[in-house]
Amino acid sequence: MKNKKRSKVTLSKLTFHKLDWLERITIGLGIWFLFFPKPYVLLFTALLCMPILGLLLNGLTGRPSISSLVEISKDDDGSDKYDVADFIDVAAWVILLRVLLDYEFESLYSLIIPGTIAFAIMLIILFATHRLIENTKKSKTWIYLSLIFNVSLYSYAATYGANFVYDNSEPTVYKAEVVDKRMHKGSKGRRTYYVKVSPWGHHYDKEEIRVSSEHYEEIAVGQTVNIDLREGLFNIPWYYIERQ
């Protein structure tokens, strides 16, 4: 995450170095969860806790400045680069990417209220454990923006993921016919598998639903499949093709 060729200008060396171990754990868990997501719930929960744990541990040093969560380094052209602590930004991006790959949701609008509540809670934790920036020669605006952006990203991604991972609602089952299926190979060789199904429930058009490679091989065109629609922990409905 940090380019060794860049000269470092760290605003709070004591605080940042004390949590290097947490950053390394977060990066390790992030790689594991992104590429080998098993055990899924355990890895998701561990990453979910990293930003909160980091903020609390960082705050134990005597309510340091918010700037202690942002490391500033010089790029080759001499401009400042703002790097938010890895236990926040790595956790946020990995959770977001993983759940986008794994889940289909009904509407993005249903995420707004629970995501905003989670964001507000994270801001309360942030400002309760850290002081506002007082004296720095660096841009306060960029420090705040880089940190708030990553906290916001984490809040919405975590809400999005928790809605699915911890959902124990009973599914409503719909029947649909498989009308087509395809495999997409990305530029880096990553393969994504899609199954196109006939209209179901209040989905009035044919649509593609992402499935695992194993599930893809089990499904045949013309087959009737069950689509499970779940309520979601935070009332963000989501769905998937049930495995027989």
N, C-alpha and C positions, 0 to 999 in steps of 0.2 A: 504493500500500500504506500510505502514511503520510498522515494527515490534517494538512494544513498549518495548520488552525485550532486544532489542539491545541498546547499548550505542551510543548516537548520537555524531557525530563530524561534525558540520555544518560549511561550509567554509564562509558563509555570512548569519548570523542569521537574520540581519535586513531585507535584501532583501527577503529571503525565507519566513520569517514569515509574511511579508507584503502581500504576495500573497497566503497565506493559503486559503483565501476565494475563490480565483480563482480555486485552486486545488479542493476544495470541490464541487464547481459548476461543474467543468469538470467531476469529478467522478460521481456526481448525473446524469448529462446529459448522460454520457456514459452508465450507468446502464439502464436508461430509453430507450435510443436509441437501445441498444443491445437486450433487452428483450421485449420491447413494442414500436416498432418504428413508432409511430403515435403521432403527425403529422410528417411525414417522412422528408419532405423538410426542415421544420423549425428546427428539431432536428439536421439534417445533417449540416445545415448552421451554427447553433450555435457551434457545435463541431469543424467545419472547422475553425472558427474564434479564438478558444481558444489559440492555440499555438502562433499565430501572436499577439493577444492581450497581451498574457503573456510576450512575448519578448519585446514589446513596453513599457508595464507598468514597467517591471523590469529595462529597460533601462532609465526610467525617474528618477531613483535614482542617476543619475550622471555617466552613462556609466560604470556600475560595471564590474567586471571580469566575464568571461564565467563560472568560477568555481562556481559562485553564483547560477547557474542553476542545479548544481549537488550536492546532499547531500551524504556525505560519512559516513557510519556507520560500526561498528565492528560486524562480525559474531561471532558465538560461538567459532569458532576455532581461533579467533583473526585476521582473514584476513579482508581486507577492502572490503566493498560492495558499489557500486556506483549506486545511485538512481537518475535518471533524474526527474526533476520537473513533477508532474502529469499532468499539463496542456499541456505538450508535449506528453509524452509517452502514457497516457490513451487515449487521443484523437486519436493518431495514430493507436493504436491497435484496438480500437472499430470501427473506420471508416473502417479499413481494413477487420475486421471480418464481419461487417455488409454487405459491398458491395460484398464480396466473397459469402455470403449466398444468396444475392438477384439478382445478375446479371450474365449473360453468355456473354463472350466477344469472338470475333473472333480470335485475335492473341495477345499474350503477347508482341511481338516485337513492335507493334504499340504504346505501352505505353512508350517506352524508351525515345523518343525525348521529348514529353510534360512533362514526369515525371522528366527528367533531367533539363529541363528549370525551373520547379517549385522548384526543389532542389537548383538550383543556386540562385534563387530569395530568398529562405529561408536563404541561407548562407549569402547573402548580408544583409538581415535584421538582422541576428544574429551578424555579425561582425560590422555592423554599430551602433548597440545599446550596444555592449559589448566589453570590452578590452580583449586582449589575457592574458593568465595566466602568472603571473610574479613570485610571490613568494608563494610556497606551498611545504609542506613536502610530499604531496601525489603524486601519479603518474600522471603527466600531460598527458601522453599517454592514460591512461584509462579514464581520465576525457573527453578528446577530443573524443576518440572513442565511449564512451557511449552516448555522446551528439550528435555527428554527425550521429551515427547509427539511433537514434530515430528521428532526424530531417529528415534524408533520408527516413525512413519508413513513416513518416507523409507526406512528399512531394509526394511520389509515390501513397500512399493510397488516399490522397486527390484528386490528379489528376484523379486517377482511378474512384473515386466516383463522382466527379464533372462532368466527361464526361457523365455519365448516368443521374444523378439527374437533371442537367440543360440542357439536350438535348431536343431541340424542333424541330428536323428534322422530315420530313415526312417519315414514314416507307415504305420500299419495302416489299410487302406481298407475301409469298410463301405458297403453299399448301403442306401438308404432312399428311400421314396416321399414326394414332397411332397403333403401333404394339405390345406394351406391356406397362405395368406400374407397379411400385413397391414402397413399403414403406420400408425405412431403419430405424431401431431403434438403436440408438447409445448406448454406454455403460452407459451413464448417463440418458437414457430414452428419449433423444431428438429424435424426428421423422423427417425424411427428405423424401420428396416425389419426385419421378422421373417419367417422361413419356418418353418412347422410341418412336421415330418417324422414318419414312422412310426417305431416302435421299431427300434433298431439296436444291435448289440453287446450290452453289458450295460445299455443304457438301455431299460428294459422298458415305458416309457410314451411316448406322443407328446410331443414337446417343440418349443419354438420356439428357433430359432437366429438370432442377429442377423447381418445381412449388409449390405454396402454398397448404396447406391442403384442403382449400375450392375449389380451382381450380382442384385439384386432383380428388375430388369427382364428379365434373361436367364432367370429361372426361371419355369416354368409349373406350375400345380397338376396333379397326376397324373404329373409327370415323375419319373424315377428319378435320384437324385443320389449322388455319392460323398461320404462323410464321412470326412475324414482325422483319425485319432487319433495324436497325437505324444507321445513320452515326456516331453519337456521337459528343459531343461538341468539343472534341479535335481530331476528326477524328479517334477515336478508335471504330470501328463497334461493335455493340452488338445486341442481339436478345432475343426474348421471345415468348412464345405461347400466342396468343391473346385470351382473354376471350370473349365468345360469348354474 
